[in-house]
Amino acid sequence: MDTIDCAGRRVARAAAAFLALAGISIAAVAQPAAPAAKTSAGDAAHGKALYQACAACHSIDENDVGPKHRGVVGRRAGSIADYAYSPALRRSGITWDEATLDRWLVNPSALVPGTKMFFKIDDAQARADLIAYLKQQSSR
Ligand code: HEC
C-alpha cells in the first residue's frame, strides 16, 4: 500500500507541476483576495489541455492509477468493474454530474472521506473546463 501511495503522491506532484506551468494554482496557499472572477461555461478544448495533469493517473479509455474516464458524466461513482476503487468511493452513492464533479475536484476527500484520489483543482474555471471535456468524452 505504501508504495502505491508514494507513487500516487509522486504523480500528483508531477501533475501539480504541469498545472503550475499552465498557470493554474492548485496549492491551498493564502493569497490576497482576487477580484471575484466570474466562472463562465466550460471550454472543452481548454479542458482537454488541462486533462494532461489528470493523465498522470488517468486516461479516457484505460484504467491506470485511477479509473478510465470515458462515459464518467452520468455514471455512478466507483462503477468501472475492472478497477480497484477504494471502498469509500464504491459505496458513496454518488452519480457524476457537473455539480458532483465540481465538488470532487475542489477536494475529493471532503466529498468522499477515505477516497484514494489526492488531487485538487482550486481554479473554478479550470474545473468547469475539465468537466466540459469529460462531458464531451461521455457523449460519444
Ligand atoms: C495522483 C493521481 C491522480 C490524479 C493526478 C488525478 N486522479 Fe482522479 N482518481 C485517482 C484515483 C486513485 C481514483 C480512484 C479513487 C478511489 O477509488 O477512491 C480517482 C478517481 C477519479 C474519479 C472517479 C471516477 C469513477 O469512476 O468513479 C474522477 C471523476 C476523477 N478521478 C477525475 C480526475 C480528474 C478530472 C483529474 C485531473 C484534474 C484527476 N482525477 C486527477 C487518482 C488521480
py3Dmol code that shows the C-alpha trace and the ligand (Angstrom):
import py3Dmol

protein = """\
ATOM      1  CA  MET A   1       0.000   0.000   0.000  1.00  0.00           C
ATOM      2  CA  ASP A   2       2.756   2.410   0.937  1.00  0.00           C
ATOM      3  CA  THR A   3       4.428   2.021  -2.413  1.00  0.00           C
ATOM      4  CA  ILE A   4       1.219   2.717  -4.263  1.00  0.00           C
ATOM      5  CA  ASP A   5       0.559   5.720  -2.074  1.00  0.00           C
ATOM      6  CA  CYS A   6       4.068   7.085  -2.657  1.00  0.00           C
ATOM      7  CA  ALA A   7       3.720   6.583  -6.386  1.00  0.00           C
ATOM      8  CA  GLY A   8       0.372   8.338  -6.266  1.00  0.00           C
ATOM      9  CA  ARG A   9       1.885  11.301  -4.481  1.00  0.00           C
ATOM     10  CA  ARG A  10       4.786  11.382  -6.902  1.00  0.00           C
ATOM     11  CA  VAL A  11       2.481  11.609  -9.914  1.00  0.00           C
ATOM     12  CA  ALA A  12       0.336  14.102  -8.026  1.00  0.00           C
ATOM     13  CA  ARG A  13       3.402  16.322  -7.719  1.00  0.00           C
ATOM     14  CA  ALA A  14       4.171  15.901 -11.415  1.00  0.00           C
ATOM     15  CA  ALA A  15       0.585  16.773 -12.276  1.00  0.00           C
ATOM     16  CA  ALA A  16       0.699  19.795  -9.991  1.00  0.00           C
ATOM     17  CA  ALA A  17       3.877  20.949 -11.704  1.00  0.00           C
ATOM     18  CA  PHE A  18       2.116  20.702 -15.055  1.00  0.00           C
ATOM     19  CA  LEU A  19      -0.768  22.827 -13.817  1.00  0.00           C
ATOM     20  CA  ALA A  20       1.633  25.381 -12.401  1.00  0.00           C
ATOM     21  CA  LEU A  21       3.184  25.662 -15.851  1.00  0.00           C
ATOM     22  CA  ALA A  22      -0.305  26.091 -17.275  1.00  0.00           C
ATOM     23  CA  GLY A  23      -0.781  28.967 -14.847  1.00  0.00           C
ATOM     24  CA  ILE A  24      -3.293  27.138 -12.674  1.00  0.00           C
ATOM     25  CA  SER A  25      -2.849  27.330  -8.927  1.00  0.00           C
ATOM     26  CA  ILE A  26      -3.805  24.172  -7.086  1.00  0.00           C
ATOM     27  CA  ALA A  27      -1.932  24.863  -3.868  1.00  0.00           C
ATOM     28  CA  ALA A  28      -4.084  25.879  -0.935  1.00  0.00           C
ATOM     29  CA  VAL A  29      -1.831  28.806  -0.026  1.00  0.00           C
ATOM     30  CA  ALA A  30      -3.093  32.079   1.336  1.00  0.00           C
ATOM     31  CA  GLN A  31      -3.295  34.590  -1.458  1.00  0.00           C
ATOM     32  CA  PRO A  32      -4.515  38.166  -1.459  1.00  0.00           C
ATOM     33  CA  ALA A  33      -8.198  38.140  -2.342  1.00  0.00           C
ATOM     34  CA  ALA A  34      -8.521  38.266  -6.104  1.00  0.00           C
ATOM     35  CA  PRO A  35     -11.347  40.281  -7.608  1.00  0.00           C
ATOM     36  CA  ALA A  36     -14.356  37.949  -7.774  1.00  0.00           C
ATOM     37  CA  ALA A  37     -13.773  36.080 -11.007  1.00  0.00           C
ATOM     38  CA  LYS A  38     -16.909  35.055 -12.804  1.00  0.00           C
ATOM     39  CA  THR A  39     -16.883  31.459 -13.969  1.00  0.00           C
ATOM     40  CA  SER A  40     -18.179  31.052 -17.481  1.00  0.00           C
ATOM     41  CA  ALA A  41     -19.370  27.930 -19.267  1.00  0.00           C
ATOM     42  CA  GLY A  42     -16.705  25.245 -19.530  1.00  0.00           C
ATOM     43  CA  ASP A  43     -14.392  25.267 -22.542  1.00  0.00           C
ATOM     44  CA  ALA A  44     -13.844  21.612 -23.525  1.00  0.00           C
ATOM     45  CA  ALA A  45     -10.799  22.415 -25.688  1.00  0.00           C
ATOM     46  CA  HIS A  46      -9.069  24.104 -22.767  1.00  0.00           C
ATOM     47  CA  GLY A  47     -10.254  21.243 -20.553  1.00  0.00           C
ATOM     48  CA  LYS A  48      -8.505  18.799 -22.864  1.00  0.00           C
ATOM     49  CA  ALA A  49      -5.219  20.661 -22.388  1.00  0.00           C
ATOM     50  CA  LEU A  50      -5.705  20.729 -18.616  1.00  0.00           C
ATOM     51  CA  TYR A  51      -6.519  17.000 -18.658  1.00  0.00           C
ATOM     52  CA  GLN A  52      -2.790  16.352 -19.176  1.00  0.00           C
ATOM     53  CA  ALA A  53      -2.470  16.874 -15.412  1.00  0.00           C
ATOM     54  CA  CYS A  54      -5.109  14.196 -14.781  1.00  0.00           C
ATOM     55  CA  ALA A  55      -3.315  11.964 -17.304  1.00  0.00           C
ATOM     56  CA  ALA A  56      -0.555  11.413 -14.739  1.00  0.00           C
ATOM     57  CA  CYS A  57      -3.059   8.957 -13.251  1.00  0.00           C
ATOM     58  CA  HIS A  58      -5.989   8.652 -15.666  1.00  0.00           C
ATOM     59  CA  SER A  59      -6.804   8.116 -19.295  1.00  0.00           C
ATOM     60  CA  ILE A  60     -10.076   8.240 -21.157  1.00  0.00           C
ATOM     61  CA  ASP A  61     -10.068   4.598 -22.255  1.00  0.00           C
ATOM     62  CA  GLU A  62      -7.668   2.672 -19.965  1.00  0.00           C
ATOM     63  CA  ASN A  63      -7.596   2.134 -16.217  1.00  0.00           C
ATOM     64  CA  ASP A  64      -4.310   3.349 -14.718  1.00  0.00           C
ATOM     65  CA  VAL A  65      -3.574   4.637 -11.205  1.00  0.00           C
ATOM     66  CA  GLY A  66      -7.134   5.971 -11.479  1.00  0.00           C
ATOM     67  CA  PRO A  67     -10.146   4.616 -13.390  1.00  0.00           C
ATOM     68  CA  LYS A  68     -10.793   5.309 -17.063  1.00  0.00           C
ATOM     69  CA  HIS A  69     -12.970   8.320 -17.747  1.00  0.00           C
ATOM     70  CA  ARG A  70     -14.968   7.557 -20.913  1.00  0.00           C
ATOM     71  CA  GLY A  71     -18.652   7.955 -20.012  1.00  0.00           C
ATOM     72  CA  VAL A  72     -17.958   9.250 -16.494  1.00  0.00           C
ATOM     73  CA  VAL A  73     -20.585  12.001 -16.690  1.00  0.00           C
ATOM     74  CA  GLY A  74     -23.879  10.298 -15.839  1.00  0.00           C
ATOM     75  CA  ARG A  75     -22.143   7.224 -14.375  1.00  0.00           C
ATOM     76  CA  ARG A  76     -22.366   6.029 -10.775  1.00  0.00           C
ATOM     77  CA  ALA A  77     -19.150   6.696  -8.877  1.00  0.00           C
ATOM     78  CA  GLY A  78     -16.971   3.660  -8.411  1.00  0.00           C
ATOM     79  CA  SER A  79     -18.717   1.574 -11.058  1.00  0.00           C
ATOM     80  CA  ILE A  80     -15.980   0.518 -13.525  1.00  0.00           C
ATOM     81  CA  ALA A  81     -15.996  -3.260 -12.982  1.00  0.00           C
ATOM     82  CA  ASP A  82     -12.283  -3.968 -13.502  1.00  0.00           C
ATOM     83  CA  TYR A  83     -10.873  -1.056 -11.480  1.00  0.00           C
ATOM     84  CA  ALA A  84      -9.987  -1.462  -7.763  1.00  0.00           C
ATOM     85  CA  TYR A  85     -11.727   1.519  -6.163  1.00  0.00           C
ATOM     86  CA  SER A  86     -11.500   2.473  -2.513  1.00  0.00           C
ATOM     87  CA  PRO A  87     -14.475   1.059  -0.599  1.00  0.00           C
ATOM     88  CA  ALA A  88     -15.357   4.675   0.248  1.00  0.00           C
ATOM     89  CA  LEU A  89     -15.873   5.707  -3.382  1.00  0.00           C
ATOM     90  CA  ARG A  90     -17.568   2.440  -4.327  1.00  0.00           C
ATOM     91  CA  ARG A  91     -20.114   2.924  -1.544  1.00  0.00           C
ATOM     92  CA  SER A  92     -20.522   6.677  -1.957  1.00  0.00           C
ATOM     93  CA  GLY A  93     -23.839   6.501  -3.817  1.00  0.00           C
ATOM     94  CA  ILE A  94     -22.770   9.486  -5.941  1.00  0.00           C
ATOM     95  CA  THR A  95     -23.708   9.868  -9.587  1.00  0.00           C
ATOM     96  CA  TRP A  96     -21.254  12.029 -11.516  1.00  0.00           C
ATOM     97  CA  ASP A  97     -22.759  15.184 -12.973  1.00  0.00           C
ATOM     98  CA  GLU A  98     -21.472  18.737 -13.270  1.00  0.00           C
ATOM     99  CA  ALA A  99     -22.233  19.548  -9.634  1.00  0.00           C
ATOM    100  CA  THR A 100     -20.762  16.396  -8.074  1.00  0.00           C
ATOM    101  CA  LEU A 101     -17.670  16.511 -10.317  1.00  0.00           C
ATOM    102  CA  ASP A 102     -17.097  20.131  -9.342  1.00  0.00           C
ATOM    103  CA  ARG A 103     -17.257  19.264  -5.632  1.00  0.00           C
ATOM    104  CA  TRP A 104     -14.977  16.251  -6.254  1.00  0.00           C
ATOM    105  CA  LEU A 105     -12.328  18.351  -7.968  1.00  0.00           C
ATOM    106  CA  VAL A 106     -12.477  21.028  -5.239  1.00  0.00           C
ATOM    107  CA  ASN A 107     -11.462  18.341  -2.735  1.00  0.00           C
ATOM    108  CA  PRO A 108     -12.075  14.612  -3.283  1.00  0.00           C
ATOM    109  CA  SER A 109     -11.525  13.775   0.393  1.00  0.00           C
ATOM    110  CA  ALA A 110     -14.118  16.309   1.540  1.00  0.00           C
ATOM    111  CA  LEU A 111     -16.766  14.817  -0.773  1.00  0.00           C
ATOM    112  CA  VAL A 112     -15.765  11.179  -0.163  1.00  0.00           C
ATOM    113  CA  PRO A 113     -13.761  10.708   3.054  1.00  0.00           C
ATOM    114  CA  GLY A 114     -11.476   7.714   2.548  1.00  0.00           C
ATOM    115  CA  THR A 115     -11.038   8.096  -1.206  1.00  0.00           C
ATOM    116  CA  LYS A 116      -7.605   7.370  -2.648  1.00  0.00           C
ATOM    117  CA  MET A 117      -7.576  10.295  -5.089  1.00  0.00           C
ATOM    118  CA  PHE A 118      -5.487  13.136  -3.642  1.00  0.00           C
ATOM    119  CA  PHE A 119      -5.565  15.880  -6.195  1.00  0.00           C
ATOM    120  CA  LYS A 120      -7.415  19.189  -6.173  1.00  0.00           C
ATOM    121  CA  ILE A 121      -8.150  21.940  -8.631  1.00  0.00           C
ATOM    122  CA  ASP A 122      -8.626  25.290  -6.901  1.00  0.00           C
ATOM    123  CA  ASP A 123      -9.455  27.269 -10.022  1.00  0.00           C
ATOM    124  CA  ALA A 124     -13.220  27.232 -10.685  1.00  0.00           C
ATOM    125  CA  GLN A 125     -12.840  27.985 -14.394  1.00  0.00           C
ATOM    126  CA  ALA A 126     -10.307  25.159 -14.781  1.00  0.00           C
ATOM    127  CA  ARG A 127     -12.784  22.786 -13.105  1.00  0.00           C
ATOM    128  CA  ALA A 128     -15.568  23.919 -15.447  1.00  0.00           C
ATOM    129  CA  ASP A 129     -13.300  23.400 -18.469  1.00  0.00           C
ATOM    130  CA  LEU A 130     -12.241  19.936 -17.298  1.00  0.00           C
ATOM    131  CA  ILE A 131     -15.856  18.923 -16.678  1.00  0.00           C
ATOM    132  CA  ALA A 132     -16.841  20.185 -20.153  1.00  0.00           C
ATOM    133  CA  TYR A 133     -14.090  17.969 -21.606  1.00  0.00           C
ATOM    134  CA  LEU A 134     -15.178  14.922 -19.570  1.00  0.00           C
ATOM    135  CA  LYS A 135     -18.750  15.550 -20.693  1.00  0.00           C
ATOM    136  CA  GLN A 136     -17.629  15.595 -24.318  1.00  0.00           C
ATOM    137  CA  GLN A 137     -15.875  12.233 -23.739  1.00  0.00           C
ATOM    138  CA  SER A 138     -19.099  10.874 -22.285  1.00  0.00           C
ATOM    139  CA  SER A 139     -21.463  11.745 -25.085  1.00  0.00           C
ATOM    140  CA  ARG A 140     -19.762   9.901 -27.901  1.00  0.00           C
TER     141      ARG A 140
END
"""
ligand_1 = """\
43
HEC
C -2.308 11.292 -8.346
C -3.206 10.503 -9.157
C -4.471 11.187 -9.657
C -4.587 12.368 -10.345
C -3.482 13.332 -10.748
C -5.989 12.513 -10.642
N -6.707 11.459 -10.161
Fe -8.720 11.132 -10.367
N -8.557 9.398 -9.359
C -7.377 8.872 -8.853
C -7.665 7.655 -8.125
C -6.651 6.771 -7.411
C -9.064 7.479 -8.205
C -9.885 6.369 -7.536
C -10.345 6.926 -6.193
C -10.987 5.917 -5.259
O -11.185 4.751 -5.636
O -11.257 6.330 -4.118
C -9.587 8.588 -8.993
C -10.929 8.754 -9.303
C -11.447 9.770 -10.086
C -12.826 9.922 -10.460
C -13.969 8.978 -10.096
C -14.225 8.075 -11.313
C -15.214 6.967 -11.092
O -15.224 6.030 -11.931
O -16.000 6.993 -10.125
C -12.919 11.041 -11.219
C -14.164 11.635 -11.852
C -11.584 11.606 -11.310
N -10.718 10.803 -10.615
C -11.269 12.742 -12.010
C -9.988 13.297 -12.088
C -9.665 14.478 -12.844
C -10.643 15.259 -13.708
C -8.336 14.718 -12.630
C -7.498 15.883 -13.155
C -7.966 17.187 -12.741
C -7.835 13.684 -11.774
N -8.862 12.827 -11.458
C -6.516 13.576 -11.339
C -6.110 9.395 -8.989
C -5.809 10.613 -9.574
"""
view = py3Dmol.view(width=600, height=400)
view.addModel(protein, "pdb")
view.setStyle({"model": 0}, {"cartoon": {"style": "trace"}})
view.addModel(ligand_1, "xyz")
view.setStyle({"model": 1}, {"stick": {}})
view.zoomTo()
view.show()
